[in-house]
Amino acid sequence: MTDHQTHTLPASLTVPRILAICNQKGGVGKTTTAVNLATALSAVGKRVMLVDLDPQGNASTGLGIKRSTILKSTYDVLFNEAPIREIVMETKVPRLHVAPSTIHLSGAEIELVTADRREYRLRDMLRVPLPYDYVILDCPPSLNLLTLNALVAADAIVVPLQCEFYALEGLAHLVKTIERVRKSFNPALYIHGVVLTMYDKRNRLSVMVEEDVRGFMGDKVYKAMIPRNVRVSEAPSFGLPAIVYDMGCPGAQAYIRLASEILKREKALLSAPAEQVA
């Protein structure tokens, strides 16, 4: 694999499943979850594209993409109508490509205000046959027009939730936002699940937050929980997902379990589509 623009995409096309990794709060493990979930899905044979919608571009660099090698980015998809297949780059992980972000995306909020079909721009580019089974959207840590584009494009949302005070309050706010998006733009959108991050079973607060969130969201909360783990924190500085950097560490193993759980829910959804719950 190289870190240059790829011209060797698989030929077989399908309309992929689109999962948005979303939380309006920063520092909850959103990008870490996006990178490692995408990696874990590709490790079991899925063709995956990670779309970096955060101007900071941490998902891109966390997969080893050097900013100097990015020729086109998600900005070009949103504003220059560049086909998504023209901007994707290979990563060090087989079957995993990334649609990278650059700092140009930082002005997108202002530019989108007056753009035609401003809420549907990403959806228009992703709801087409593509050589991927899954598209993972790494959203900005705020409920802005970039995040709205992701929610309008997505089939479902995976919500990383840090085990801290006010976690449930932030989750309730996000649920209300999702309901507004459903009513106005994307009636099929639903919460795929909530993943508890930075969990420490020795910490009473983590246990209390888990109990509260499971009481509020029930089966929507994944069984897999992501622990606080130094190796997971170190991995991005090497341009690697934690699953590649140290697959045996507790954090990497937790993300592998999360991916397995998500695929089980996906399989159940395919066998009983009428039971899709918002």
TIKEBA-895765 format. One record per residue (C-alpha): x, z, y. Coordinates in Angstrom, 2 decimals. Layout:
# TIKEBA-895765
+---------+---------+---------+
|       X |       Z |       Y |
+---------+---------+---------+
|       X |       Z |       Y |
...
+---------+---------+---------+
***
This chain:
# TIKEBA-895765
+---------+---------+---------+
|       X |       Z |       Y |
+---------+---------+---------+
|    0.00 |    0.00 |    0.00 |
|    1.07 |   -0.58 |    3.58 |
|   -0.08 |    0.69 |    6.93 |
|   -0.72 |   -2.79 |    8.33 |
|   -4.03 |   -4.57 |    8.72 |
|   -5.23 |   -5.46 |    5.23 |
|   -6.20 |   -8.94 |    4.13 |
|   -6.75 |   -8.02 |    0.47 |
|  -10.24 |   -6.49 |    0.49 |
|  -12.17 |   -6.60 |   -2.80 |
|  -14.40 |   -9.64 |   -3.08 |
|  -17.55 |   -8.03 |   -4.51 |
|  -20.04 |   -7.04 |   -1.83 |
|  -22.85 |   -4.51 |   -1.67 |
|  -24.66 |   -2.54 |    1.01 |
|  -22.80 |    0.78 |    0.81 |
|  -24.17 |    4.29 |    0.96 |
|  -23.33 |    5.76 |    4.36 |
|  -22.61 |    9.48 |    4.72 |
|  -21.96 |   11.01 |    8.16 |
|  -19.78 |   14.12 |    8.31 |
|  -21.36 |   15.82 |   11.28 |
|  -21.33 |   19.10 |   13.18 |
|  -21.56 |   19.40 |   16.95 |
|  -19.05 |   22.26 |   16.89 |
|  -15.32 |   21.64 |   16.71 |
|  -12.89 |   23.42 |   14.41 |
|  -15.22 |   23.62 |   11.40 |
|  -13.18 |   21.40 |    9.08 |
|  -15.15 |   18.23 |    9.78 |
|  -12.25 |   15.75 |    9.76 |
|  -10.55 |   17.56 |    6.88 |
|  -13.78 |   17.25 |    4.93 |
|  -14.17 |   13.56 |    5.80 |
|  -10.60 |   12.71 |    4.74 |
|  -10.61 |   14.69 |    1.51 |
|  -14.13 |   13.73 |    0.46 |
|  -13.25 |   10.06 |    0.97 |
|  -10.07 |   10.55 |   -1.05 |
|  -11.85 |   12.36 |   -3.88 |
|  -14.52 |    9.65 |   -4.12 |
|  -11.87 |    6.94 |   -4.28 |
|  -10.00 |    8.92 |   -6.95 |
|  -12.98 |    8.59 |   -9.31 |
|  -13.13 |    4.83 |   -8.82 |
|  -15.40 |    4.43 |   -5.81 |
|  -14.49 |    1.90 |   -3.12 |
|  -14.52 |    3.87 |    0.12 |
|  -14.15 |    3.15 |    3.82 |
|  -13.60 |    6.05 |    6.22 |
|  -14.80 |    5.18 |    9.73 |
|  -13.03 |    7.23 |   12.41 |
|  -15.39 |    7.74 |   15.36 |
|  -13.42 |   10.52 |   17.05 |
|  -11.24 |    9.39 |   20.00 |
|   -8.59 |   11.88 |   18.86 |
|   -8.09 |    9.73 |   15.77 |
|   -7.17 |   12.63 |   13.49 |
|   -8.84 |   11.09 |   10.45 |
|   -6.71 |    7.97 |   10.92 |
|   -3.40 |    9.81 |   11.30 |
|   -4.40 |   12.21 |    8.52 |
|   -4.44 |    9.20 |    6.20 |
|   -0.99 |    8.08 |    7.31 |
|   -2.04 |    5.45 |    9.84 |
|    0.51 |    5.13 |   12.64 |
|   -1.08 |    4.58 |   16.04 |
|    1.48 |    1.85 |   16.83 |
|    0.21 |   -0.26 |   13.92 |
|   -3.46 |   -0.27 |   14.96 |
|   -4.39 |   -3.72 |   16.25 |
|   -8.15 |   -3.22 |   16.45 |
|  -10.21 |   -0.06 |   16.21 |
|  -13.77 |    1.22 |   16.01 |
|  -13.91 |    0.62 |   19.76 |
|  -13.74 |   -3.13 |   19.08 |
|  -16.57 |   -2.82 |   16.56 |
|  -18.82 |   -1.02 |   19.05 |
|  -18.04 |   -3.03 |   22.16 |
|  -16.39 |   -6.33 |   21.20 |
|  -18.60 |   -6.99 |   18.17 |
|  -15.57 |   -7.22 |   15.90 |
|  -16.71 |   -7.25 |   12.24 |
|  -15.77 |   -3.99 |   10.56 |
|  -13.84 |   -5.90 |    7.90 |
|  -11.46 |   -7.18 |   10.60 |
|  -10.30 |   -3.72 |   11.66 |
|   -9.93 |   -1.86 |    8.35 |
|   -6.47 |   -0.74 |    7.26 |
|   -5.12 |    0.20 |    3.88 |
|   -4.06 |    3.78 |    3.18 |
|   -1.73 |    5.33 |    0.65 |
|   -4.78 |    6.10 |   -1.49 |
|   -5.96 |    3.28 |   -3.79 |
|   -9.47 |    2.00 |   -3.02 |
|   -9.57 |    3.92 |    0.29 |
|   -9.50 |    2.02 |    3.59 |
|   -9.89 |    3.37 |    7.10 |
|  -11.49 |    1.87 |   10.19 |
|   -9.18 |    3.58 |   12.70 |
|   -9.87 |    5.10 |   16.08 |
|   -7.81 |    4.92 |   19.26 |
|   -7.93 |    6.66 |   22.61 |
|   -9.93 |    3.67 |   23.95 |
|  -12.93 |    5.27 |   22.25 |
|  -12.79 |    8.14 |   24.76 |
|  -14.58 |    5.98 |   27.32 |
|  -17.28 |    4.92 |   24.90 |
|  -19.77 |    7.53 |   26.06 |
|  -19.88 |    6.01 |   29.56 |
|  -19.85 |    2.42 |   28.33 |
|  -22.63 |    3.00 |   25.82 |
|  -25.03 |    4.26 |   28.49 |
|  -25.69 |    0.75 |   29.78 |
|  -25.02 |   -1.18 |   26.53 |
|  -27.73 |   -3.20 |   24.79 |
|  -29.02 |   -1.54 |   21.60 |
|  -26.70 |    1.33 |   22.38 |
|  -27.99 |    3.56 |   19.55 |
|  -27.83 |    0.81 |   16.90 |
|  -24.41 |   -0.75 |   17.47 |
|  -22.70 |    0.93 |   14.54 |
|  -25.72 |    0.47 |   12.27 |
|  -25.75 |   -3.27 |   12.99 |
|  -22.12 |   -3.50 |   11.81 |
|  -22.48 |   -1.33 |    8.69 |
|  -25.91 |   -2.22 |    7.30 |
|  -24.56 |   -5.43 |    5.83 |
|  -22.94 |   -6.34 |    2.49 |
|  -19.44 |   -4.84 |    2.44 |
|  -16.79 |   -4.41 |   -0.27 |
|  -17.42 |   -0.64 |   -0.50 |
|  -19.55 |    1.77 |   -2.47 |
|  -19.39 |    4.48 |    0.20 |
|  -18.78 |    4.59 |    3.92 |
|  -17.81 |    8.01 |    5.30 |
|  -18.30 |    8.51 |    9.05 |
|  -16.10 |   11.08 |   10.77 |
|  -18.09 |   12.06 |   13.87 |
|  -16.84 |   13.56 |   17.14 |
|  -17.30 |   17.33 |   17.57 |
|  -20.24 |   16.91 |   19.96 |
|  -23.74 |   15.44 |   20.01 |
|  -22.92 |   12.42 |   22.18 |
|  -23.77 |    8.72 |   21.91 |
|  -20.99 |    8.13 |   19.38 |
|  -22.46 |   10.80 |   17.12 |
|  -25.93 |    9.36 |   17.71 |
|  -24.65 |    5.96 |   16.56 |
|  -23.39 |    7.61 |   13.38 |
|  -26.71 |    9.36 |   12.73 |
|  -28.66 |    6.15 |   13.28 |
|  -26.35 |    4.27 |   10.89 |
|  -26.20 |    6.91 |    8.15 |
|  -28.28 |    7.35 |    5.02 |
|  -27.54 |   11.06 |    4.96 |
|  -25.50 |   13.81 |    6.59 |
|  -22.95 |   16.18 |    5.11 |
|  -22.63 |   19.24 |    7.35 |
|  -19.37 |   21.26 |    7.25 |
|  -20.15 |   24.81 |    8.37 |
|  -17.48 |   27.38 |    9.12 |
|  -18.14 |   30.89 |    7.85 |
|  -18.27 |   32.64 |   11.22 |
|  -20.68 |   34.35 |   13.62 |
|  -23.40 |   32.07 |   15.03 |
|  -22.97 |   29.55 |   12.18 |
|  -26.70 |   29.66 |   11.43 |
|  -27.58 |   29.23 |   15.10 |
|  -25.48 |   26.06 |   15.31 |
|  -27.00 |   24.77 |   12.08 |
|  -30.53 |   25.30 |   13.37 |
|  -29.64 |   23.33 |   16.51 |
|  -28.25 |   20.47 |   14.39 |
|  -31.38 |   20.41 |   12.22 |
|  -33.53 |   20.01 |   15.34 |
|  -31.29 |   17.17 |   16.53 |
|  -31.64 |   15.43 |   13.18 |
|  -35.43 |   15.72 |   13.41 |
|  -35.35 |   14.02 |   16.83 |
|  -33.19 |   11.22 |   15.45 |
|  -35.58 |   10.77 |   12.53 |
|  -38.57 |   10.48 |   14.82 |
|  -36.98 |    8.05 |   17.26 |
|  -34.34 |    5.98 |   15.44 |
|  -33.79 |    6.58 |   11.72 |
|  -36.80 |    7.91 |    9.79 |
|  -34.94 |    7.81 |    6.46 |
|  -32.13 |   10.13 |    7.62 |
|  -31.80 |   13.43 |    5.77 |
|  -29.32 |   16.25 |    5.19 |
|  -27.45 |   15.52 |    1.98 |
|  -26.02 |   19.02 |    1.98 |
|  -24.17 |   21.79 |    3.80 |
|  -20.62 |   22.68 |    2.77 |
|  -19.26 |   26.11 |    3.71 |
|  -15.69 |   25.85 |    4.99 |
|  -12.88 |   28.36 |    5.65 |
|  -14.52 |   30.67 |    3.15 |
|  -12.79 |   33.93 |    2.26 |
|  -14.55 |   35.90 |   -0.46 |
|  -12.56 |   39.00 |    0.54 |
|  -14.10 |   38.85 |    4.00 |
|  -17.53 |   40.46 |    4.29 |
|  -18.45 |   38.10 |    7.12 |
|  -17.93 |   35.04 |    4.90 |
|  -20.18 |   36.56 |    2.25 |
|  -22.86 |   37.40 |    4.83 |
|  -22.76 |   33.89 |    6.31 |
|  -23.05 |   32.38 |    2.84 |
|  -26.09 |   34.53 |    2.08 |
|  -27.74 |   33.66 |    5.40 |
|  -27.11 |   29.91 |    5.13 |
|  -28.28 |   29.74 |    1.52 |
|  -31.37 |   31.70 |    2.52 |
|  -32.07 |   29.22 |    5.35 |
|  -31.16 |   25.93 |    3.60 |
|  -31.68 |   26.80 |   -0.07 |
|  -30.44 |   24.16 |   -2.52 |
|  -29.18 |   22.00 |    0.34 |
|  -26.05 |   24.20 |    0.39 |
|  -23.44 |   22.88 |   -2.03 |
|  -22.13 |   25.25 |   -4.68 |
|  -18.59 |   24.14 |   -3.87 |
|  -17.13 |   26.08 |   -0.94 |
|  -13.87 |   25.25 |    0.84 |
|  -11.52 |   28.25 |    1.08 |
|   -9.01 |   28.99 |    3.79 |
|   -5.85 |   27.34 |    2.49 |
|   -2.45 |   26.81 |    4.11 |
|   -1.73 |   23.69 |    2.04 |
|   -4.90 |   22.01 |    3.34 |
|   -3.77 |   22.78 |    6.90 |
|   -0.28 |   21.40 |    6.27 |
|   -1.33 |   18.11 |    4.71 |
|   -2.31 |   16.15 |    7.89 |
|    1.16 |   16.65 |    9.39 |
|    2.51 |   14.61 |    6.46 |
|   -0.15 |   11.91 |    6.88 |
|   -1.69 |   12.82 |    3.55 |
|   -5.03 |   14.17 |    2.34 |
|   -4.71 |   17.63 |    0.79 |
|   -5.75 |   16.13 |   -2.54 |
|   -2.64 |   13.93 |   -2.49 |
|   -0.33 |   16.44 |   -0.77 |
|   -1.02 |   19.21 |   -3.30 |
|   -3.84 |   18.45 |   -5.73 |
|   -3.44 |   21.81 |   -7.43 |
|   -4.01 |   23.95 |   -4.35 |
|   -7.35 |   25.81 |   -4.09 |
|   -8.53 |   23.74 |   -1.11 |
|   -7.88 |   20.41 |   -2.82 |
|   -9.62 |   21.58 |   -5.97 |
|  -12.61 |   22.67 |   -3.89 |
|  -12.90 |   19.21 |   -2.33 |
|  -12.74 |   17.62 |   -5.79 |
|  -15.64 |   19.87 |   -6.87 |
|  -17.53 |   18.96 |   -3.70 |
|  -17.16 |   15.23 |   -4.41 |
|  -18.37 |   15.75 |   -7.96 |
|  -21.40 |   17.67 |   -6.70 |
|  -22.22 |   14.97 |   -4.15 |
|  -22.04 |   12.26 |   -6.82 |
|  -24.37 |   14.28 |   -9.07 |
|  -26.89 |   14.49 |   -6.23 |
|  -26.49 |   10.78 |   -5.64 |
|  -27.19 |   10.06 |   -9.30 |
|  -30.28 |   12.28 |   -9.22 |
|  -31.48 |   10.48 |   -6.09 |
|  -31.17 |    7.08 |   -7.76 |
|  -33.18 |    8.25 |  -10.75 |
|  -35.92 |    9.83 |   -8.61 |
|  -35.92 |    8.15 |   -5.15 |
|  -39.37 |    9.48 |   -4.30 |
|  -37.97 |   13.00 |   -4.31 |
|  -35.62 |   12.33 |   -1.43 |
|  -36.11 |   15.37 |    0.80 |
|  -35.53 |   15.40 |    4.53 |
+---------+---------+---------+
***
